[in-house]
Amino acid sequence: MDLIYTEPYDPIMSIKELGYIRNCSIDVDLGTVASGADNEFEIKLGLYENNIKKGALIYDESGSEIGGIVYGVKVDTSNQTLTLKCKTWRGMLKDHIVKPPKNEDYFVFDGDANEVLEMMINNSYDDFIKAAKSASNIHITGRIRYKDILTTLDDVLSDAGGRIKITFDGERAICEVVPAIDVSDKICLDNDYGIPINAEDSYGYNHIIALGKGELKERQLCELWVKEDGSITDNANDNIPCGLKLRTYIYDYSSVESLEELRKAANKKLREIGAIKNLEISQIELNLEIGDIVGAAERVTGINMKKQVTRKIIKGDIINGVSFLTCLLYTSPSPRD
């Protein structure tokens, strides 16, 4: 890792690099909003090691996602240290709220993920953060109302098979959506790896009756079941659970606009309240990115599933320009957590 720092950012001036940070400790926390990551990083260095000011940009010359803007500076004269508190590029996406167009109730999107990302950014950030011009070949749809970009992308990309990639090209941060890498057929993390595993296997609801708009017999209705294999069906003759195995949830969604929207909402709700078969794995030392997928298994419960990497913590030291860093990955928690 080669960290470059600049003069404080000025939107009307070109970015001026001042040099490399050759000696420091660093702690980076990247991830989805749901993972609890704060998407910030902290750098601690000698008080007179580098003259880095609030508003400066810091980025990794090698092209990793590590980088952002210094929003706070803390001086400790007793220990002769300077601590820089920085917001990552990903964290900046969390700070931008997408509003509905004028006279519209929602911001509606339906198209290639990079085109949608460009619409969301919409020349904000003083043109400093830009969406990639290339097509992602990943299609996303949805509608939002006063919701930040990062949470929106987190929500839609996990189902679409994509992930966010952010690099700094020396002039601006380039955000794009790329396909997530699935290594579950090559890597299955289990008890033998000696890493922390939290597993849960318990019953939940396996039947939902979703009620939409309308009154009495005219009211929109959607009924779904979870089969033994975990798949969801709307076919009452498709080997659905019954008797003691049937656990039904009533879902009232009277403000829904269409039956298709009711069905999507019911599907999502059923996954949230359904049986829990969950694995959380932490402190994985693999070269993967947020959004990539690994295999995971736990012998006591017998759970075996694919898990998405949702958080990445990088910490360590840079000494005389040489990096001594540890990168730990964490997988997605249960939707209920």
N, C-alpha and C positions, 0 to 999 in steps of 0.2 A: 504494500500500500504506500503510495506517494501522495501525501496531502499537500495541496497548494492553497495558499491564502491570498486574498486580494485586498485592495483598498475597500472602504465601506461602499456598498452598492449605491449608485446614483443612476436613475433611469434615463437621464439625458446624456450620460457620459458612457464611453466604452469601458469595459471591465479591465482593470489594470492589476496584473499579477505582481505580488511583492516577493514571493519566494516559497520555499518548502518548510514544512514543520518537521524538523529532523529529530526532535526529542520531546516526547510527551507520553501521557497515558490517555487512553480513549475508551469510552463506554457508549456504545450505540444500541438503540432499541428500535427495531423496525417491525411493522406487522399490520395486520388488519385491525380495524377499530374494535371488533368483538374480542380480539385476543387480549386486549388490555395494554397493548404497546402504546407508548406515548409518542413514538415517531420523532424522537429528539436524540441528540448526542451531546456528550460532554467531553471536553478536552482539558486536561490539566498540564501545564508546562511551567518552566521556570519564569519568574516574574519578568526577567529581562531577556528571555530567550528569543521571543518574536514580538514585534510591535503590532499586535492584532487588535483592532478596534471593534466596537459594537457596530453591526451593519456589514461587517466583512463577509465575504463568501469563502467557504472552505469546501474543497472537493477532491476526490481521489483521481489522480491523473490516469490511473489504470482503467477507469471506466466503470467502477462498481457504483452501486447506489449510494454509497456513503458520501454525504455532502449536504450542504444547506447554508443557512445564514445565521450569523452570530446575533442572538437577540439579547444576550446578557453577558456581562463581564464581572467577575468577582476577584478582588485582589486580597491576598493574605500576606502581609509584610512579615509576619512572624515566621512563616514557613517559606517565604520568598517564592510564592506560587501565584499563577494567574489561571483562573478557571473560566473557560468559555462555555456558555450554554447556547446550544444551537438547535434550530428547527430544521428537520430534514425536508427534502423535496416532497416526500410522501406526506409529511406532516402539513405542508402548505396546502396540499389538496384537501386535507381535513378542514382547513380554515376557510375554504371558499364555499359559500352557499349558493346553490342553483335555485333561482326564482322562476316562477311561471312567467311566460310572456305577458305583456300588457293585455288586460281584458280576458285572460285565460285562467282556468282553475289549476292547471297542471303544466309542468314541463314534460312533454311527451317525446319519447325517443324510440326509434325503430330503424336499425340499420347497422352498418359496420361499426365495430366498437371504437375504432380510432376516429371515425367521423363523428360519432356521438361525443367522444371525449373532447374533440375540437369545439363542438357546439357548447359543451358545458363550460369549458375554459373561456371561450368567447372573448379573446383579447384582454382578459384580466391579467393581473400580476405584472402590469406594465410591459406586457409582451415578453416577460422574462421566462415564464413557464409556457411551453408550447406543446401541442399534440403533434405526433408524427404524421407526416403527409401520406405515408404508405398505408395500404389497406391491411387490416389485421386478419381478414377472412374469418372473423368471429362475429356472429350476428347477435345483437342484444336488443331487447325491447323492455319498455316499462314506462311508468309515469311517476313523477315525484313532485313534491311541493315543499319548498324551503328545506332542502336536504343537501348535505355537503357531498362533494365529488367522491371522496375516498369511500365513505360508507356506501354510496350508491354503487360504485364499481365493485366493492367487496361483495355486495348482495347479489349482483347479476353475473359476475364473472365465474364464481365457483360452479354454477350450473352450466355455464357456457363453455367451460374448459379453457378459460383464459386466465392470465395474470398480468399485473402491472409491471412494466419495466421502465426505469427512469435512469437516464444518463445525463452527464453534463458535458457539453461540447466545447467549453471554453467561452461561450457567449451566452448560453441559456440552457435551462434544464429541459430535456426532451422526454415527454411522457408518451408511452405507447402501450397497447395491449398486444401481447404475444401468447401463443399457445402454452399452456402449462405442461410441464414435463412429468410424465407418469412413469416412475421407476418401480412400481409395485410388483411387476413381474420379475424384477431383478433383485429387489431389496425388500425383505420382510422383517421388520424389527420385532423381536420377541424377547422373552425372558432371558435368553442366552446372551444378549448383548450387554447385560448388566447395567441398563439404564432405567431411570424411574418410569414405571408404567402404572397408570390408574385405570382400572377396568370396572365397568358396571354393566350388569345384565339384569333387567327387571321388567315386569309387565307395565303396560300403559294402555291407552285407548286404542282399539283396533277398528272402530266404526265411527263415522261422523255423519251427522245429518246437518247440512248447512242450509240455512234459510235466508233467502235474499229479499228483494223488494216485492211489494204486493201484499194482498190481504187474503187470508184463508186459503181456499183452493187455488186462487190465482197467484199465490206467492211462489216465487222462484225457489226451487228445491234441488239440492245436489246431495247425493248419498254415495259415500265411498267406504271401502273396506280394505284392511291390510291383511294380505294372505300370509300363510305360514312362512313363505320364502322371503317376506318383507316387501313384495311388490304391492302396489295399490291398484284396485280395480273398482269400476262402477257397475260391474255385472253381478247381479244377485245370484246367478247360477254358476259362478266361477269359483267353486270350492272355497266359499267365504267362511269365516269363523261363526259359530253358532253356539247355543246353549251356554254352559258355564264359561266358555272361552270368549263369549261376546261381551265387549265393554264399549258402550255407546256414549258419544259426546254430542251435545246440541250446540251448534255454532250459529249465533245470530249476527247476520251481516246485512242489515236492512238498507244500508246506504250504497250497496253495490250497484254498478251501472248495468252489467250484463251477466248472463248465465255463465259465459266463458270465464269472466273475471271471478265469479263466485266459485267456480270449479278450481281455478288456480289457487284462490285463497284457502279453500277447504283442503286441498292437497298439502299446502304449506303448513296449515294448522295441524293436520293429522300427523305430519312428520314431527312437529314440535311436541305433541302430547302423546305420541305413540310409544311403543315399547322402547326402552333404552338399551341399546347394545352399543356401548361407547368405550373407546380407548383414548386416553390422553398420554402422549409420550413426550418427554422433555429431555433436554440436554443431549440432542443428537448431533454428532459431529460428522456431517455430510456436506458435500458441496452442492447444495440445492438453494432455490430461491423461494420467496413467499409466493404461495399459490401452487407450487409443485406438489406431487403426490407420491407417497410411499406406502408400502404394505405394512400392516401391523397385526400382531397376534398376541394372545395371552392364554396360557395353557389352562389355568384353573377354571376360567369361565368358558373357554373354548371359542372365544370371540376371535374372528379373523376378518379384517376389513381394510379398505383403503382409507388413508388419512391425508388431509391436506396440510402442508406446512403453513402456519399462520403467523408465526413470530420468529424473529431472528435477532439474537443478542450477540454483539461482537465487542469484546473488551480485551485489553492488554496494553502493551507498551510499544512505542517506537523509539529505538535507541540508535543514535547516529545514522538515521535513515533506514534502519533495518527493522522490520515489523515482527513482533512476537505476540500474536493475537490468537484468541480462542473464539470460535464461532459456534454457538449453540442454537439448535432449531427446536421449535415446539409445534406440536400438531393441534388441529382444531378441537375445541371442547364440544360437549353436547350442546344442541340448540337451546336447552333449558338453562344452561349455565350463564 
